[in-house]
Amino acid sequence: METILYHGAPQGCAFGAIVALEWLCRPYRLVQVDLPGIQVPVLQSGGKLLRDCRGILRHIGQQRRRLLGYRAGTAEARKLDTLLDYLHEGFSAGPARMAQACAVLDEVLGGQEWLDGSKRTVADACLVGAVRWAQREAGLELTAYPALQRHVAELHADPAVFFADAIETQRPAVSSGRYLGSASAPGTFPLAA
């Protein structure tokens, strides 16, 4: 079964999932959904429907020999899960919590190239989406966090981030991954269940 990511309007949390799918370099399609009452993003993959941003990113992290994650049940996978939870909670719990999260992330990134430390993971894709949202919606300024600012700038230079931004803002997009194009929303919508 084909992998399809159903996503919403610009600035949605699907941004990180689109970046991760590009990095994964496996065939996938996108469907933009603008229907009231339909919660997105949703990933349809291998007969599964995943309806939670973190669950979607965890699933992507388990694909293709765990290119963007780790084998389930390992200490590394638990650390990555904790990091995903921290990113989602840190950037959605108000200005004080966001500033605290940025300070912690700045310290972490002061001594390593990737959030995880050892390799690029779905956490880096999540971070670029979360920071993008926080800058637009909550006025986040990264100047007080130089290591975090550097990392986010490096991520913004990545072709997968350019692609995700073009998709979400409905501009012409050039995939560096295995994007198969947009699928049309089916008549029997799998997201309504």
C-alpha positions in Angstrom: 0.0 0.0 0.0 1.2 3.5 -0.9 2.4 5.9 1.8 0.2 9.0 1.9 0.5 12.0 4.2 -2.7 14.0 4.7 -1.8 17.5 5.8 -3.5 20.8 6.4 -3.0 24.4 5.7 0.4 26.1 6.0 2.1 26.2 9.4 0.7 22.8 10.4 2.7 20.2 12.3 2.9 18.1 9.2 5.9 20.3 8.1 8.4 18.1 10.0 6.8 14.9 8.6 7.2 16.2 5.1 10.8 17.0 5.8 11.3 13.5 7.3 9.7 11.8 4.3 12.0 13.7 2.0 15.0 12.6 4.0 13.8 9.0 4.2 13.8 8.9 0.3 11.0 6.3 0.0 8.1 6.8 -2.4 5.2 8.8 -0.9 2.3 11.1 -1.9 0.7 14.1 -0.2 -2.9 15.1 0.1 -3.8 18.6 1.4 -7.0 18.4 3.4 -9.1 21.5 4.1 -12.2 19.9 5.5 -13.8 21.1 8.8 -13.6 18.5 11.6 -10.9 16.5 9.9 -7.8 16.4 12.1 -4.5 16.3 10.2 -1.8 15.3 9.8 -2.5 11.6 9.2 -0.1 9.1 7.7 -1.4 6.2 5.7 1.4 3.6 5.5 1.4 -0.2 5.1 -2.3 -0.5 6.0 -1.9 1.7 9.1 -3.4 5.1 9.8 -1.3 7.2 12.2 -3.1 10.3 13.5 -0.6 11.9 15.8 2.4 14.0 14.9 4.7 12.2 17.2 3.4 8.8 16.2 3.9 9.7 12.5 7.5 10.8 13.1 8.2 7.7 15.2 6.9 5.5 12.4 9.0 7.3 9.8 12.0 6.9 12.1 11.5 3.1 12.1 11.6 2.9 8.3 14.4 2.1 5.9 16.7 0.4 8.3 16.0 3.1 10.9 17.8 5.8 8.8 16.1 8.5 10.9 15.6 6.7 14.2 16.5 3.5 16.1 15.3 0.0 16.7 12.2 0.1 19.0 12.9 -0.8 22.6 16.5 0.4 22.6 17.9 3.1 24.8 18.5 5.2 21.7 14.8 4.9 20.6 13.6 5.8 24.1 15.9 8.9 24.1 14.5 9.9 20.7 10.9 9.4 21.9 11.6 11.6 24.9 13.2 14.2 22.6 10.1 14.3 20.3 7.8 14.7 23.3 10.0 17.5 24.7 9.9 19.3 21.4 6.2 19.1 21.1 5.5 20.1 24.6 8.3 22.8 24.8 7.0 24.7 21.8 3.3 24.5 22.5 3.2 25.3 26.3 3.5 29.1 26.3 6.4 31.6 26.1 8.1 30.7 29.3 8.2 27.0 28.5 9.3 27.8 24.9 12.2 30.0 26.2 13.3 27.2 28.6 13.2 24.6 25.8 15.2 26.9 23.5 17.8 27.4 26.2 18.1 23.6 26.8 18.3 22.9 23.1 20.9 25.6 22.6 23.1 24.0 25.3 22.7 20.6 23.7 23.5 21.8 20.2 26.5 23.8 21.5 28.4 20.5 21.6 27.0 18.4 18.8 25.9 18.6 15.2 22.4 16.9 15.5 19.8 17.0 18.2 20.3 13.3 18.9 24.0 13.7 19.0 25.0 10.9 16.7 22.9 11.3 13.5 20.2 13.3 11.8 16.8 11.9 13.0 13.1 12.7 12.9 13.8 15.0 15.9 15.7 17.4 13.6 12.7 17.4 11.2 10.4 18.0 14.1 12.6 20.9 15.4 12.6 22.8 12.1 8.8 22.5 12.0 8.3 23.5 15.6 10.7 26.5 15.4 9.1 27.6 12.1 5.7 27.6 13.7 6.9 29.4 16.9 8.6 32.1 14.8 5.4 32.8 12.9 2.8 32.3 15.5 4.5 33.1 18.8 7.2 35.6 17.7 10.1 33.4 18.7 13.5 35.1 18.2 16.5 32.8 18.1 19.2 35.5 18.6 19.6 34.6 22.3 20.3 31.0 21.3 23.3 30.9 18.9 23.8 27.2 18.7 20.1 26.6 18.1 20.0 29.4 15.6 22.9 27.9 13.7 21.3 24.5 13.6 18.0 25.8 12.4 19.7 27.9 9.8 21.6 24.8 8.6 18.3 22.9 8.4 16.6 25.7 6.5 19.4 25.3 3.9 18.4 21.7 3.4 16.5 20.9 0.1 13.9 18.9 2.1 13.0 22.0 4.1 12.8 24.1 0.9 10.5 21.4 -0.5 8.2 21.2 2.6 7.9 25.0 2.7 6.9 25.1 -1.0 4.3 22.3 -0.5 2.8 24.1 2.5 2.7 27.5 0.8 1.5 25.9 -2.4 4.4 27.1 -4.6 6.1 24.9 -7.2 8.1 22.3 -5.3 11.2 20.2 -6.4 11.6 17.0 -4.4 15.1 15.8 -3.4 13.4 12.6 -2.1 10.9 10.2 -3.7 7.8 12.4 -3.8 5.3 10.9 -6.2 3.0 13.9 -6.4 -0.2 14.9 -4.8 -3.0 12.3 -4.6 -6.6 13.5 -4.7 -8.7 13.0 -1.6 -10.6 9.7 -2.0 -14.4 9.7 -2.0 -14.5 7.5 1.1 -12.2 9.6 3.2 -10.0 7.4 5.4 -9.6 10.2 7.9 -13.2 10.4 9.0 -13.0 7.1 10.9 
